[in-house]
Amino acid sequence: MTLTIDEALAEARLAQQNGQLQEAERLFSQVLKVHPDHPEANHCMGALAIAVAKPAEALPFFGAALKADPQNASHWLSYVDILLQLDMIDEARRVMDTAARFGIDAKQFAPFETRLPSSTKMTAEGRGAFQGEGLSKKPTEGRALNNAQLNRQLRQASKKAKSGAHQEAISIYSGILAIYPKNKRALDGLAELGVTVNANAVGKVDPPAESLTALTALIENGQFNEAQQAAATLRQSFPKSIILINIEGTAFARLNRHDEAIECFRAALAINPESARVHYYLGAALEDAGDLAAACNSFTEALRLDPGDVGTHCQLAAIKRFREGDPQIVAMETLLADKALPDKLRSRLSFALAKAYEDVGALDKSFRHLKQANAVRSRLLGYDAAQDRELFANIYKYHELLEATPAEVPASDRSPAGEPVPIFIVGMPRSGTTLVEQILSAHSGVGAGGEVELMSQLGTAIVREQSHLSSQTIRDFRAMYKSTLLDRAGGGAFITDKLPQNFRYINLIARIFPEARIIHVERDPFATCWSNYKQNFVTNDLGYCYDLADTVAYYTLYRELMDFWFGQYPDRIYRLDYERLVSDQETETRKLAAHVELDWQDAMLAPQDNRRIARTASQQQIRQGVYKGSSAQWRKFESFLAGAFEPLGQYSSGNCDSEHS
């Protein structure tokens, strides 16, 4: 079936959002063959080049997008960012100066300030580092709007239309209609610009491109409820639109409404059973729902239809147990031998092969692929351990400044009725934070927020700038943070945030959220560091873990900082020993519940039955429940490590009994 330009763009955006980079590149390339100057396709191709660590290839794509649509601020930002990555400082400065003539606010370039030589840095007026009104917020696009926000956006769209910025006006109107499909002012505004909505439904399979763009923006912004509801409304007019069904299914999946996600993807396959992409989406939804056998079947069918898709190979490899002679191993080795394979995909494939060879007991091949995977990933990220050493030094320095800051949360604001109390679960990645969240969120009074980046973003920004923490910043951040938690997890007396790296900012957590619970999960250092090294994390923020020496060095920084926090906040941090949890589950879980002030519920002893899915590296292990695994599995590879873990001996209690993270 031949796709229109709009259909190809929508399919490509969704593939990109779901990590199918090869498919996204193929679809965007199809668009550019027909329309070489298409701004969105060029911009997305640039983003894909960045994703596979090819900044020089991204530059012409971002340049073409900017030339085609100079009214779009994101095109300027991407172009400047890539210029700075390529050390083209003077050109970046010139482009930022030129942007002002197109109405681009100079403050949008503030994040680039620290990357410019001191002589070219922006003035203080251009900064915005979590200070008072400068507190970063997500754009209102895609969110449910109050009347004032709605009217503001409608006025903005009208001004854009009158000034000739038609594409921006269309984007704003479409964003409104994605949330409020019957808003008359938005419909009339689009009609004046020559864009009709309802009329397009007649004889069309898919909705207008503007609607699809707005829906994918909702997904990207994390507004999954709004995306699902808007997609459901549009499906009434476009019941055969596979793109629309996939978007709704993706929204359901992000909302942990697994049965409905599966139903959507099966409906899409009923329309086109030969879509490898939809088989992949169905497999991911089945995996989330815990039906691993069916998920394997779906991924296998996706590979039958598209045997060269690296993402599908990696997803299948993560959930299956390989046996000697498995043809998928040969298939992955063949793909890896292709010299044209981008390094990012090469790294992912090597991680998958390392897991496959470990399954079949070929430890030498497993470690060889693991070493190669980590080396490529480390090179792509360009990790420098000095940056982490500097960050940790600044954390200690900032603590002195914070202690001299009087700003705090008034007692009357600490636990307003109807607002959840945050539970911060911190520690090293792969230390057990995911399992602890699953245990707690199995309780009916606890919602699972997952890994929320906001506290880490705030901490990194103000520690870097050594900024004073004002009362206004505290109020703004509390409001934004709790709103985000509610968006993610709904109601509940408590909501968890299990971003492990929040251990770096326990002083800020204690100051901004005096009512919060802070749980530190401690796991055997050998097991923790090995689990970090063998994991290909989705995030780019854990660059240390792709080198054994860097992993050990980072672990040392972590332990020293936690010892400092224990001294500063002895009554605020609950220390949960992971090995004790897996060896005496009920005793340790009851102690944890008592600390949080939860009444006892037996469901907390069966985290594997928790319908809330952990979308982290630990997802499949959590499915197996709390068990005495063998963190000593790292010893199988000890002969390959050349003594790299010897410095960890000073932190080890000698008890290696866990496998979960």
C-alpha positions in Angstrom: 0.0 0.0 0.0 1.5 3.4 -1.1 1.6 6.0 1.6 0.8 9.7 1.1 3.3 12.3 2.3 1.2 13.0 5.4 0.8 9.3 6.1 4.5 8.6 5.7 5.4 11.5 8.1 2.9 10.3 10.7 4.2 6.7 10.5 7.8 7.9 10.7 7.2 10.0 13.8 5.5 7.1 15.5 8.3 4.7 14.6 10.9 7.3 15.9 8.9 7.6 19.1 8.9 3.9 19.6 12.6 3.5 18.9 12.4 2.0 15.4 15.1 4.3 14.0 15.7 2.3 10.8 12.0 2.4 9.9 11.8 6.1 10.7 14.8 6.9 8.5 13.3 4.9 5.6 10.0 6.8 5.8 11.5 10.2 6.2 13.8 9.5 3.2 10.8 8.6 1.1 9.3 12.0 1.9 12.5 13.8 1.0 12.7 12.1 -2.3 9.4 13.7 -3.2 9.9 17.0 -1.3 13.6 17.6 -0.7 12.9 20.9 1.2 10.3 19.4 3.5 11.1 21.1 6.9 9.8 18.4 9.2 11.4 15.5 7.3 14.7 17.3 7.2 14.6 18.2 10.9 13.7 14.6 11.9 16.5 13.2 9.6 18.9 15.5 11.5 17.6 14.2 14.8 18.1 10.6 13.6 21.7 11.4 12.6 22.3 12.7 16.1 20.8 9.6 17.6 23.4 7.5 15.8 26.3 9.9 16.7 26.8 11.4 13.2 26.6 15.2 13.9 28.3 16.1 10.7 25.5 14.4 8.7 22.9 16.1 10.8 24.1 19.6 9.9 22.8 19.9 6.4 19.4 18.4 7.4 19.0 20.9 10.2 20.1 23.7 7.8 17.6 22.7 5.2 14.8 22.6 7.8 15.7 26.1 9.0 15.8 27.5 5.5 12.4 26.0 4.7 10.7 27.1 7.9 12.6 29.9 9.7 9.6 30.7 11.9 10.0 27.5 13.8 12.1 28.1 16.9 13.1 24.4 17.2 14.8 24.5 13.9 17.1 27.4 15.1 17.8 25.6 18.4 18.7 22.3 16.6 20.9 24.1 14.1 22.8 26.0 16.8 23.2 22.9 18.9 24.8 21.0 16.1 27.1 23.9 15.2 28.3 23.9 18.8 28.8 20.1 18.7 31.0 20.6 15.7 32.9 23.5 17.4 31.6 26.0 14.9 31.4 28.7 17.6 31.4 31.8 15.4 28.8 30.5 13.1 26.6 29.5 16.0 26.9 33.0 17.4 26.0 34.5 14.0 23.0 32.2 13.7 21.7 33.2 17.2 22.0 36.8 16.3 20.2 36.3 13.0 17.4 34.4 14.8 16.2 37.6 16.5 15.3 39.1 13.1 12.8 36.2 12.8 11.2 36.9 16.1 13.0 34.1 18.0 13.3 35.0 21.7 17.0 35.1 22.7 16.2 33.4 26.0 15.6 30.2 24.2 19.3 30.0 23.5 20.2 30.3 27.2 20.9 26.5 27.6 23.8 27.0 25.1 25.5 29.6 27.2 27.8 27.3 29.1 29.0 25.8 25.8 30.2 29.2 24.5 33.6 30.8 25.2 33.3 33.4 27.9 33.7 36.2 25.5 30.6 35.3 23.6 28.3 34.2 26.5 24.8 35.7 26.7 23.9 38.3 29.2 22.2 37.6 32.4 18.9 38.8 31.0 19.0 35.8 28.6 19.5 33.2 31.4 16.8 30.9 32.7 18.2 28.4 35.2 15.4 27.5 37.6 15.4 31.0 39.1 12.0 32.4 40.1 10.0 32.9 36.9 12.8 31.2 35.0 11.7 27.8 36.3 11.5 25.6 33.3 8.1 24.2 32.4 6.9 22.0 29.7 5.1 23.7 26.9 1.4 23.9 27.2 1.0 22.3 23.8 -0.9 19.0 24.3 -2.1 19.7 27.8 -5.6 20.2 29.0 -6.0 24.0 29.0 -8.0 26.2 31.4 -10.0 29.0 29.9 -7.3 31.6 30.2 -4.7 29.3 28.6 -7.1 28.4 25.8 -7.9 32.0 25.0 -4.3 32.9 25.1 -3.4 30.2 22.6 -6.3 31.2 20.3 -5.1 34.8 20.4 -1.6 33.7 19.7 -2.7 31.6 16.7 -4.7 34.5 15.3 -1.7 36.8 15.5 0.5 34.3 13.8 -2.0 33.9 11.0 -2.3 37.7 10.5 1.5 38.1 10.5 1.9 35.4 7.8 3.3 32.7 10.1 0.6 30.3 8.8 2.3 27.0 9.7 2.7 28.1 13.3 -0.9 29.2 13.4 -2.0 25.9 12.0 0.1 24.0 14.6 -1.4 26.0 17.5 -5.0 25.5 16.2 -4.4 21.8 15.6 -3.0 21.4 19.1 -6.1 22.9 20.5 -8.3 20.7 18.4 -6.4 17.6 19.5 -7.7 18.3 23.0 -11.0 20.0 22.1 -12.0 18.6 18.7 -15.2 20.8 18.5 -13.6 24.2 19.4 -15.3 26.6 17.0 -12.7 29.3 17.1 -9.9 26.9 16.2 -12.0 25.3 13.5 -12.8 28.7 12.0 -9.2 29.7 12.3 -8.1 26.7 10.3 -10.8 27.3 7.7 -9.6 30.9 7.2 -6.1 29.4 6.5 -7.6 26.9 4.0 -7.4 23.9 6.3 -10.6 21.9 6.8 -11.1 19.2 9.3 -14.5 17.5 9.2 -14.7 17.7 5.4 -11.5 15.7 5.0 -13.2 12.8 6.7 -15.2 12.1 3.6 -13.6 9.4 1.5 -10.3 9.6 3.4 -8.6 6.8 5.3 -6.5 9.0 7.6 -7.1 12.4 9.3 -5.4 15.6 8.2 -1.6 15.8 8.8 -2.1 18.6 11.3 -4.2 16.4 13.5 -1.7 13.6 13.3 1.1 16.0 14.2 -0.8 17.3 17.2 -1.5 13.7 18.4 2.2 12.6 18.1 3.1 15.9 20.0 0.8 14.8 22.8 2.6 11.5 23.0 6.0 13.2 23.0 4.9 15.6 25.7 3.7 12.7 27.9 0.1 13.7 27.7 -1.1 10.2 27.1 -4.7 10.6 28.4 -5.3 13.5 26.0 -3.7 11.6 23.1 -5.9 8.6 23.7 -9.1 10.6 24.0 -8.3 12.7 20.9 -7.4 9.6 18.9 -10.6 7.9 19.9 -12.6 10.9 18.8 -10.9 11.0 15.4 -11.3 7.2 14.9 -15.1 7.8 14.8 -14.5 9.6 11.5 -11.5 7.5 10.3 -12.1 4.0 11.5 -9.7 2.4 9.0 -6.7 4.6 9.8 -3.9 2.4 10.9 -1.8 5.4 11.9 -4.6 6.6 14.2 -5.0 3.2 15.7 -1.3 2.9 16.4 -1.3 6.3 18.1 -4.2 5.3 20.3 -2.5 1.9 21.1 0.7 3.7 22.0 -1.2 6.0 24.3 -2.9 3.1 26.0 0.5 1.3 26.4 2.0 4.4 28.1 -1.0 4.5 30.4 -0.4 0.8 31.4 -3.8 0.0 29.9 -2.4 -3.1 28.4 -5.5 -4.9 27.2 -6.8 -1.9 25.4 -3.4 -1.3 23.8 -3.3 -4.9 22.6 -6.8 -4.6 21.2 -5.8 -1.5 19.2 -2.8 -3.2 17.6 -4.8 -6.3 16.8 -7.4 -4.0 15.1 -4.6 -2.4 13.0 -3.3 -5.9 12.0 -6.9 -6.9 11.0 -6.6 -4.0 8.4 -3.0 -4.8 7.4 -1.6 -8.1 8.7 1.6 -7.6 6.8 2.8 -4.6 8.8 6.1 -5.5 10.6 5.8 -2.3 12.5 2.4 -3.1 14.0 3.6 -6.6 14.9 6.4 -4.9 16.8 4.0 -2.6 18.6 1.8 -5.6 19.5 4.8 -7.5 20.8 5.8 -4.6 23.0 2.3 -4.3 24.4 2.1 -8.1 25.1 5.5 -7.9 26.8 4.2 -5.1 29.0 1.2 -7.2 29.9 3.4 -10.1 30.9 2.4 -12.5 28.1 6.0 -13.2 27.0 5.2 -16.2 24.8 2.8 -14.2 22.7 5.2 -11.3 22.7 7.9 -13.5 21.3 5.5 -14.7 18.6 4.8 -11.1 17.6 8.4 -10.1 17.5 9.2 -13.2 15.5 6.5 -12.4 13.0 7.8 -8.8 12.7 11.3 -10.2 11.9 9.8 -12.6 9.3 8.4 -9.5 7.6 11.4 -7.3 8.2 14.4 -9.5 9.1 16.9 -6.7 9.1 15.3 -4.6 11.9 17.8 -4.3 14.7 15.3 -2.9 17.2 13.1 -6.0 16.9 16.0 -8.3 17.2 17.1 -6.6 20.4 13.6 -6.6 21.9 13.1 -10.3 21.2 16.6 -11.1 22.5 15.8 -9.4 25.8 12.8 -11.7 26.6 13.7 -15.1 25.2 16.0 -17.8 26.4 18.5 -18.7 23.7 19.4 -22.3 23.0 22.4 -23.7 21.2 21.9 -23.4 17.4 19.3 -20.6 17.6 19.1 -19.1 14.1 18.5 -15.7 15.5 22.1 -15.6 16.7 23.3 -16.2 13.2 21.0 -13.6 11.9 22.3 -11.0 14.4 25.9 -11.9 13.6 25.2 -11.4 9.9 23.7 -7.9 10.6 26.6 -7.0 12.8 29.1 -7.9 10.0 27.6 -5.2 7.8 30.2 -2.4 7.8 27.5 0.2 6.9 25.6 -0.5 10.2 25.4 2.7 12.2 27.4 2.6 15.5 24.3 3.1 17.7 22.7 0.0 16.1 26.0 -1.9 16.2 26.2 -1.3 20.0 22.6 -2.4 20.6 23.1 -5.5 18.5 26.3 -6.4 20.4 24.5 -6.1 23.7 21.9 -8.5 22.4 24.5 -11.0 21.2 26.3 -10.8 24.6 23.0 -11.8 26.3 22.4 -14.6 23.7 25.9 -16.1 24.2 25.6 -15.9 27.9 22.3 -17.8 27.7 24.1 -20.6 25.8 27.1 -20.6 28.1 29.6 -19.2 25.5 31.1 -16.8 28.0 34.1 -15.8 26.0 31.9 -14.7 23.1 29.5 -13.1 25.5 32.2 -10.9 27.1 33.8 -10.1 23.7 30.5 -8.7 22.4 29.8 -7.0 25.7 33.2 -5.3 25.6 32.6 -4.2 22.0 29.1 -2.9 22.8 30.3 -0.8 25.7 33.3 0.5 23.8 31.1 1.7 21.0 28.5 3.2 23.3 31.1 5.0 25.3 32.6 6.5 22.2 29.2 7.7 21.0 28.5 9.4 24.3 32.0 10.9 24.7 31.9 10.4 28.4 34.5 12.2 30.5 34.8 11.1 34.1 36.1 14.6 35.0 32.6 16.0 34.5 31.1 13.7 37.1 33.9 14.5 39.5 33.2 18.2 39.0 29.5 17.7 39.5 30.0 15.8 42.8 32.5 18.5 44.0 29.9 21.2 43.2 27.2 19.2 45.1 29.3 19.4 48.3 30.0 23.1 47.6 26.3 23.9 47.0 25.3 22.2 50.2 27.1 24.9 52.1 25.2 27.5 50.2 21.9 25.7 50.8 22.5 25.5 54.5 22.9 29.3 54.6 19.6 29.8 52.7 16.5 30.4 54.9 13.9 29.6 52.2 11.7 26.6 53.2 8.2 25.3 52.9 5.7 26.6 55.4 4.3 23.9 57.6 0.8 24.7 56.3 1.8 23.9 52.8 3.6 20.6 53.4 0.7 18.2 53.1 -2.4 19.9 51.6 -5.5 17.8 51.4 -5.8 15.8 48.2 -2.1 16.2 47.3 0.1 13.1 47.2 3.2 12.7 49.4 6.3 11.9 47.3 8.3 8.8 48.0 11.8 9.1 46.6 13.5 5.8 45.9 17.2 6.4 45.3 20.4 4.5 44.9 22.7 3.3 42.1 21.0 2.2 38.9 20.3 -1.5 38.9 20.4 -1.5 42.7 16.8 -2.6 43.3 14.9 0.7 43.0 12.4 -0.8 40.5 11.5 -3.7 42.6 11.0 -1.5 45.7 8.7 0.7 43.6 6.7 -2.4 42.5 6.4 -3.5 46.1 5.2 -0.1 47.3 2.9 0.6 44.4 1.2 -2.8 44.9 -0.4 -1.1 47.9 -3.8 0.5 47.0 -2.7 3.9 48.5 0.5 4.3 46.5 0.8 5.4 42.9 3.8 4.6 40.8 5.4 7.7 39.2 8.3 5.8 37.6 11.5 7.7 36.9 10.7 11.5 37.0 13.5 13.6 35.6 12.4 16.9 37.2 14.4 16.8 40.5 17.5 15.7 38.7 17.1 18.6 36.2 16.6 21.1 39.0 19.5 19.8 41.0 21.9 19.8 38.1 21.0 23.3 37.0 21.2 25.0 40.3 24.3 23.1 41.5 26.1 24.0 38.3 25.1 27.7 38.7 25.4 27.7 42.5 22.0 29.5 42.5 20.2 30.5 45.6 17.1 28.5 46.2 14.3 31.1 46.6 10.9 30.6 48.2 9.3 31.3 44.9 11.4 28.6 43.2 10.4 26.1 45.9 6.7 26.9 45.4 6.9 26.8 41.6 8.8 23.5 41.6 6.5 21.8 44.2 3.5 22.7 42.1 5.0 21.5 38.8 6.5 18.4 40.3 3.2 17.3 42.0 1.3 18.0 38.9 3.6 15.8 36.9 3.2 13.0 39.5 -0.5 13.2 39.3 -0.4 13.1 35.5 1.7 10.0 35.6 0.0 8.0 38.4 -3.3 9.5 39.2 -4.6 9.6 42.8 -3.2 8.0 46.0 -1.9 9.2 49.3 1.6 8.6 48.1 3.3 8.6 44.7 6.8 7.2 44.0 9.7 8.7 42.1 12.3 6.0 41.5 14.9 7.9 39.5 18.0 6.3 41.1 20.2 9.3 40.4 18.2 11.5 42.7 20.6 10.3 45.4 22.8 13.2 44.3 20.2 15.8 45.5 18.9 14.5 48.8 19.6 17.9 50.4 17.2 19.5 47.8 14.6 16.8 48.3 14.7 17.4 52.1 14.4 21.1 51.7 11.7 21.3 49.0 9.7 18.3 50.2 10.0 18.1 54.0 7.0 15.7 54.0 8.6 13.3 51.5 9.8 9.8 52.3 13.4 9.0 51.1 14.3 5.4 50.7 17.9 4.4 49.8 18.3 1.0 48.3 21.7 -0.6 49.0 22.9 -3.6 46.9 26.2 -5.6 46.8 28.7 -3.4 45.0 30.0 -6.1 42.8 26.5 -7.1 41.6 25.6 -3.4 41.1 28.6 -2.5 39.1 28.5 -5.6 36.9 24.8 -5.1 36.3 25.5 -1.5 35.2 28.3 -2.6 32.8 26.2 -5.2 31.1 23.1 -3.0 30.6 22.5 -0.9 27.6 20.5 2.0 29.2 18.0 4.0 27.1 19.1 7.2 28.7 22.4 9.0 27.7 23.0 10.2 31.2 24.9 7.1 32.5 28.0 7.4 30.5 30.2 6.0 33.3 28.7 2.5 33.0 30.2 1.6 29.6 33.8 1.3 31.0 34.7 -1.0 34.0 37.1 1.5 35.5 34.7 4.4 35.1 31.9 2.3 36.7 34.0 1.6 39.8 35.1 5.2 40.1 31.5 6.4 39.9 30.4 3.9 42.5 33.1 5.3 44.8 31.7 8.9 44.3 28.2 7.6 45.0 29.2 5.8 48.3 31.2 8.8 49.6 28.2 11.1 48.9 25.7 8.8 50.5 27.9 8.6 53.6 27.8 12.4 53.7 24.0 12.5 53.4 23.6 9.9 56.1 25.5 12.2 58.4 23.5 15.3 57.4 20.0 13.7 57.4 20.2 10.6 59.7 16.4 10.7 60.4 15.3 11.4 56.9 16.8 8.5 54.9 15.5 5.0 55.2 18.2 2.5 54.4 16.9 -0.7 52.7 19.3 -3.5 52.3 18.5 -5.3 49.1 20.1 -8.6 50.1 18.0 -8.7 53.3 14.9 -7.9 51.3 15.3 -10.8 48.9 16.3 -13.2 51.7 13.6 -12.2 54.3 10.9 -10.6 52.1 8.0 -10.3 54.5 10.0 -8.9 57.5 11.8 -6.3 55.4 8.6 -5.3 53.5 6.6 -4.9 56.8 9.4 -2.7 58.1 9.3 -0.6 54.9 5.5 -0.2 55.0 5.7 0.9 58.7 8.3 3.5 57.8 6.2 4.9 55.0 3.2 4.8 57.3 1.2 2.4 55.2 -1.3 -0.1 56.6 -0.4 -3.7 55.7 -1.6 -5.2 52.5 -0.6 -8.7 51.4 -0.4 -7.5 47.8 3.0 -6.0 48.7 4.4 -9.5 48.9 3.6 -10.2 45.2 5.1 -7.3 43.2 5.2 -9.6 40.1 1.4 -9.4 40.1 1.3 -5.6 40.1 -0.4 -4.5 36.9 1.7 -1.3 36.9 4.5 -2.1 34.6 8.1 -1.0 35.3 9.5 0.4 32.0 13.1 0.1 33.0 16.0 -2.3 32.4 14.6 -4.4 35.2 11.1 -5.1 33.6 11.5 -8.8 33.0 13.2 -9.6 36.2 10.4 -7.9 38.2 8.0 -10.3 36.5 9.7 -13.2 38.4 8.9 -11.7 41.8 11.2 -11.4 44.8 13.6 -14.3 44.8 17.1 -15.2 45.9 18.9 -15.0 42.6 22.7 -14.9 42.2 24.4 -11.6 42.0 27.5 -13.7 42.2 26.8 -14.4 38.6 29.4 -11.7 37.8 32.0 -14.2 39.1 31.4 -16.2 35.9 33.2 -13.4 34.1 35.7 -12.6 36.8 38.6 -14.0 34.7 37.8 -11.5 32.0 37.8 -8.4 34.3 41.5 -8.2 35.0 41.0 -7.2 38.6 38.9 -4.1 37.7 36.5 -4.8 40.6 39.2 -5.2 43.3 38.6 -1.6 44.7 35.0 -2.5 45.5 36.1 -4.9 48.2 36.1 -2.1 50.8 32.4 -1.7 50.3 31.3 -5.3 50.2 29.6 -7.1 53.1 30.3 -10.4 51.4 26.6 -11.1 50.8 25.8 -11.5 47.1 22.3 -12.8 46.9 20.3 -10.7 44.5 19.6 -10.6 40.8 16.8 -8.0 40.6 17.4 -4.3 40.0 
